[in-house]
Amino acid sequence: MQNVIDVQNAQKRSDRAPGRWSLPVAAAVNGVGTGMYIPFTLVFFHYVTGLSFTVVGTVLTVTGLVGLAALPAAGAAVDRYGAKPVQYVLYGVRVAGFALYPLAHSLAAFAAVALVTAAADRAFPAVQQSLIGEVARGADRDRLQAATRALQNGGNGAGALLASLVIAFAGPTGYTWAAWGNALSFAVAALLLRPLKPLRAAAAPARRRAGYRLVLADRPFLVVTGANFLNALSYSALSVLFPLFLLEWLHAPAALTGSAFTVNTVLCALAGVYVGSRVRRAGARRTRPAALGGTLFSAAFAAQIVLGTVRPASGAVLGVALGAVVVVYTLGELIHSPAAEVLAVSAAPEEARGRYMAAYQISWSLAKAVAPSLFTVLFAADGRLPWAVLIVTSTVAAALLIRVEHRLPADAVRPVPVTVARGDAPASTGHSVAA
């Protein structure tokens, strides 16, 4: 019995990197910085740079798309140098970018700073996911992912509130202070990562280096990435489609839009870890909660179609109904996100994890780029049509995840216990295919 306990304790220690607490804490501080400008991006950069809204919007769109080109390079750098050093570089670029924004009054200067900063912003999530893969294994990845996401959401809300207070008291000058505060938050987040030490790579069969050819040849992973693109459209709905639907189709008070964001942010921050733990205790394969999350998205979108058809005249009834829709949508997000993200991290071979996460992140970025134009075109035909399309995309994504699960590595679909011999270091179970 003592031998079994020793093995279990050794396994727990082997699955947890020193200083792992610093990752969710750093994510919370990083969230504060992101939250200080995301809710009012156009206004933020208009006041910080002095350029017109049209110019700012055009520059941000173009640089955001061009910034996607940094993802492959970031993925390759992670595979060569490790995720933590690359994370430091990205933090440094973001610190410099937001520190320089208030000084970039010309179009050329703003475009240059925006391009470099956008490249760092686009690459950051992929590198962070790779870092989670380096500092945790098995079910501990799910716990770390849930904690990191919950604290980051809390940081986003705190950052938005902090920026609002600064702007309220300082006026337009507050945007400059918010930009510098943002740079400071990124610097602090980088410092917080110092105690974090990645786990030693487990022994794995030698594999010929193949760069992104290895990713493109991994069809099960490409299916997971394609399913994520479809689900990422659902994530964009809250910020892009929801306000448009409320104001232009339901003719609801504008305050309801802000309330929806508040409910979503608070639930993600407070319930993220709890919901994640309940999903883990259920022992489900990671593909199943990821698919369930997509199904809950579909249910919320179907409710929007009903609301769009009935169009309640009572403001109270509409408010309660929309609140219920947001709760169902957020529950879908809380169930889907940790499972889907850890599924992708765990499905990637260690020696190419950076490239795999870069490819996976492209699905998020493309969805964010496509969503505004897709939603507005569909909305122009009928306000309920975008929701109908999202029901289809969410359902297809759920079906793809269930269908591909038997072709993914077994320890990616469901954490496989690490086998430890007495007196030996823990050994990896390897990447066997799920039965």
Secondary structure by P-SEA (a helix, b strand, c coil): caaaaaaaaaaaaaaccccaaaaaaaaaaaaaaaacccccaaaaaaaaccccaaaaaaaaaaaaaaaccaaaaaaaaaaaccaaaaaaaaaaaaaaaaaaccccccaaaaaaaaaaaaaaaaaaaaaaaaaaaaccccaaaaaaaaaaaaaaaaaaaaaaaaaaaaaaaaccaaaaaaaaaaaaaaaaaaaaaccccccccccccccccccccccccaaaaaaaaaaaaaaaaaaacccccaaaaacccccccaaaaaaaaaaaaaaaaccaaaaaaaaaaacccaaaaaaaaaaaaaaaaaaaaaaaaaccccaaaaaaaaaaaaaaaaaaaaacaaaaaaaaaaacccccaaaaaaaaaaaaaaaaaaaaaaaaaaaaaccaaaaaaaaaaaaaaaaaaaaacccccccccbbbbbbbccccccccccccccc
